Amino acid sequence: MKASRGDLQGPQYVTGGASRFDVQQGELGDCWLLAAVASLTCNTPLLNRVIMPEQNCVSNYFGIFRFRFWHHGEWIMVVVDDRLPTYYEKLFFMHSKDKNEFWSALLVKAYAKLSGSYECLKGGSTSEAMEDFTGGVTESVDLKKAPTNLLNIMMKAHERGSLMGCSIDADPNQLEAILSNGLVMHTLPQVSNWWRFRHPRSVERSPWCVCAIPGAMRASGKGPGQTSLKSGNTSLPMRRKPLG
């Protein structure tokens, strides 16, 4: 790796498997892309088709990496070298939490090459990135006009391996304001899992959608290990770990 040699000890392409907790946003307005990449990690077959995890930095290493994207109706391969933009020997754009793991930084470099430049990644659409990663067609739903069976539709989509995300209409005068339900504005949570929860006062199980903010799990007034699902006057503490 040519990124920051002095700070590396055995650079790896992927360490311990790729997950949504790996990716960290850098100094670029690409939270939309971060959300798409984090969602991609939740579907291993789709992720592997894009990043080709069999690549490595050791055997038969020539300083290049290949990525696949769906572009103009066909899968194309984008090849990039291993030189990554840094500032004071730290990766400047999206990167992995592990300083020795480079799949996410290289993926963004390849996507920037496909798009024209890193500058082109300032502001964008998560749905477009998801299409480029999967070859599928995206659908947007306005929750104010959502069908009554939306939860069932989303659960079926999740079972079929679809990528899903959500966004919050933000007040332009507020930056990362925390809402009463603990969600943070100006972020793009991903739909990562489902949980059927039985309320103490009911025999039926209700589906709950688990939304995670890539690179961080934020909640107002909640501890780092749990959040609360509120129904009526009852507060239902639930551990994040089993929810995924």
C-alpha positions in Angstrom: 0.0 0.0 0.0 1.2 3.5 -0.9 -1.2 5.3 1.4 0.8 5.8 4.6 3.6 3.4 4.9 4.9 4.7 8.2 1.6 3.9 9.9 1.0 0.4 8.5 1.7 -3.0 9.9 0.8 -5.7 7.4 -1.8 -3.9 5.2 -4.7 -6.2 4.2 -7.5 -5.9 1.6 -10.1 -7.3 4.0 -9.5 -8.3 7.6 -12.0 -10.5 9.4 -14.7 -10.0 6.9 -16.3 -6.8 5.7 -19.1 -5.3 7.8 -21.1 -2.1 8.0 -19.2 -1.1 11.1 -15.9 -1.0 9.1 -16.7 2.0 7.0 -15.9 5.5 8.2 -16.7 8.8 6.4 -13.7 11.0 5.4 -13.5 14.6 4.4 -16.0 14.4 1.6 -19.7 15.0 1.5 -20.5 11.4 0.5 -22.7 10.1 3.4 -25.0 8.9 0.6 -22.3 6.6 -0.7 -21.3 5.6 2.8 -24.9 4.4 3.4 -24.9 2.4 0.2 -21.6 0.7 0.9 -22.7 -0.1 4.5 -25.9 -1.6 3.1 -23.9 -3.6 0.6 -21.9 -5.3 3.4 -25.2 -6.8 4.7 -25.5 -9.0 1.6 -22.3 -11.0 1.2 -22.9 -12.4 -2.3 -23.5 -8.9 -3.7 -20.6 -7.5 -1.8 -18.2 -10.2 -3.1 -19.3 -9.5 -6.7 -18.3 -5.9 -6.3 -15.1 -6.0 -4.3 -13.8 -9.5 -5.2 -12.4 -10.3 -1.7 -10.0 -12.9 -3.1 -7.7 -10.1 -3.9 -4.9 -9.5 -1.4 -1.8 -7.4 -0.8 0.6 -10.3 -0.5 0.6 -13.2 -3.1 0.8 -12.2 -6.8 0.5 -8.6 -5.8 1.0 -6.0 -8.6 -0.3 -2.9 -6.9 -3.7 -2.9 -8.5 -7.3 -3.8 -7.5 -10.4 -4.6 -9.5 -14.0 -3.8 -8.8 -17.3 -4.5 -10.6 -20.1 -2.0 -11.1 -23.3 -2.1 -13.0 -23.0 0.7 -15.6 -25.2 1.4 -18.6 -26.9 -2.0 -18.5 -23.8 -4.2 -18.1 -21.3 -5.2 -15.5 -18.0 -3.5 -16.1 -14.6 -3.8 -14.3 -12.8 -0.8 -12.9 -9.1 -1.2 -12.1 -7.3 1.2 -9.7 -3.8 1.3 -8.3 -3.0 1.2 -4.6 -2.2 4.9 -4.1 -4.7 6.6 -1.9 -5.1 10.3 -1.0 -3.8 11.1 2.5 -3.4 14.1 4.8 -0.7 13.8 7.5 -0.4 10.1 6.7 -4.1 9.5 7.4 -6.6 8.4 4.7 -8.5 11.5 3.6 -11.7 10.0 2.1 -13.8 7.0 3.1 -11.9 4.3 4.9 -12.1 1.4 7.2 -12.0 1.7 11.0 -9.0 -0.7 11.0 -6.1 1.3 9.7 -4.6 -1.8 8.0 -7.8 -2.6 6.0 -8.3 -1.0 2.6 -11.2 -2.5 0.7 -13.5 0.4 1.4 -11.0 3.1 0.6 -10.1 1.3 -2.7 -13.8 0.8 -3.5 -14.5 4.5 -3.2 -11.4 5.3 -5.4 -12.8 2.9 -8.1 -16.2 4.5 -7.8 -14.7 7.9 -8.1 -12.9 6.8 -11.2 -16.2 5.5 -12.6 -17.9 8.8 -11.8 -15.1 11.0 -13.1 -13.4 12.2 -9.9 -13.6 12.3 -6.1 -15.2 15.8 -6.5 -18.1 14.1 -8.4 -18.9 12.2 -5.2 -19.8 15.4 -3.3 -23.6 14.9 -2.9 -25.5 12.1 -4.6 -28.2 9.5 -4.3 -27.9 6.4 -2.2 -30.4 4.7 -4.6 -28.2 5.3 -7.6 -25.2 3.9 -5.8 -27.2 0.8 -4.8 -28.1 0.3 -8.5 -24.5 0.6 -9.5 -23.6 -2.0 -6.8 -26.4 -4.5 -7.6 -27.7 -4.0 -11.1 -31.2 -3.8 -9.6 -33.9 -1.1 -9.9 -34.6 1.0 -6.8 -38.0 2.2 -5.5 -38.6 5.1 -3.3 -41.4 5.3 -0.8 -42.7 8.5 0.9 -43.8 7.4 4.4 -46.5 10.0 4.3 -48.0 8.2 1.3 -46.8 4.7 2.1 -49.1 1.6 1.4 -50.6 0.0 4.5 -48.6 -3.2 3.9 -45.3 -1.4 3.7 -43.7 -3.4 6.5 -44.6 -6.7 4.8 -43.2 -5.4 1.5 -40.0 -4.4 3.3 -39.7 -7.8 5.1 -40.1 -9.7 1.8 -37.5 -7.5 0.2 -35.1 -8.1 3.0 -35.7 -11.9 2.7 -34.8 -11.7 -1.0 -31.6 -9.9 -0.3 -32.6 -6.4 -1.3 -30.6 -3.4 0.0 -32.7 -0.8 1.9 -32.0 2.6 3.4 -33.9 5.6 4.6 -33.5 9.3 5.1 -35.0 12.1 7.2 -36.3 15.4 5.7 -33.9 17.8 7.3 -34.2 21.4 8.4 -31.4 23.3 6.4 -30.8 25.4 9.5 -30.1 22.4 11.7 -27.0 20.2 11.5 -27.2 16.7 12.9 -30.1 17.7 15.2 -31.3 14.8 17.3 -35.0 14.0 17.2 -37.1 12.9 20.1 -36.9 9.3 18.9 -33.1 9.3 19.0 -32.6 9.6 15.2 -30.1 12.1 13.9 -31.0 14.4 11.0 -28.6 14.8 8.0 -27.7 11.1 8.3 -28.8 8.2 6.1 -29.6 5.1 8.3 -29.6 1.7 6.6 -32.2 -0.9 7.2 -30.0 -3.7 8.6 -32.3 -6.3 10.2 -35.8 -7.2 11.4 -37.0 -8.3 14.8 -40.4 -9.6 15.8 -41.1 -8.3 19.2 -43.9 -9.4 21.6 -45.3 -6.6 23.7 -45.9 -7.6 27.4 -49.6 -6.7 26.9 -50.1 -8.6 23.7 -49.8 -12.2 22.5 -49.0 -11.1 18.9 -45.5 -10.3 17.7 -45.0 -7.0 15.9 -42.2 -6.5 13.3 -39.6 -3.9 14.2 -37.3 -2.4 11.6 -33.6 -2.0 12.8 -31.9 1.1 11.3 -28.2 1.7 11.8 -26.2 4.8 11.1 -23.0 3.5 9.3 -19.9 4.2 11.3 -21.8 5.2 14.4 -24.8 4.3 16.5 -26.2 7.4 18.0 -29.2 7.9 20.3 -30.2 10.8 22.5 -30.0 10.0 26.2 -29.4 6.3 25.6 -26.5 4.3 26.8 -24.0 2.9 24.3 -25.3 -0.6 24.6 -29.1 -0.2 24.3 -31.9 1.8 22.8 -35.6 2.1 23.7 -38.6 1.2 21.7 -41.6 3.0 23.0 -45.2 1.9 22.8 -47.8 3.9 24.7 -46.6 4.7 28.2 -44.3 1.6 28.3 -40.6 2.0 27.5 -39.1 -1.2 26.2 -35.3 -1.4 26.5 -33.8 -3.7 23.9 -30.2 -4.6 23.4 -28.7 -3.6 20.1 -26.4 -6.6 19.8 -29.1 -9.3 19.2 -30.9 -6.9 16.8 -27.9 -6.8 14.6 
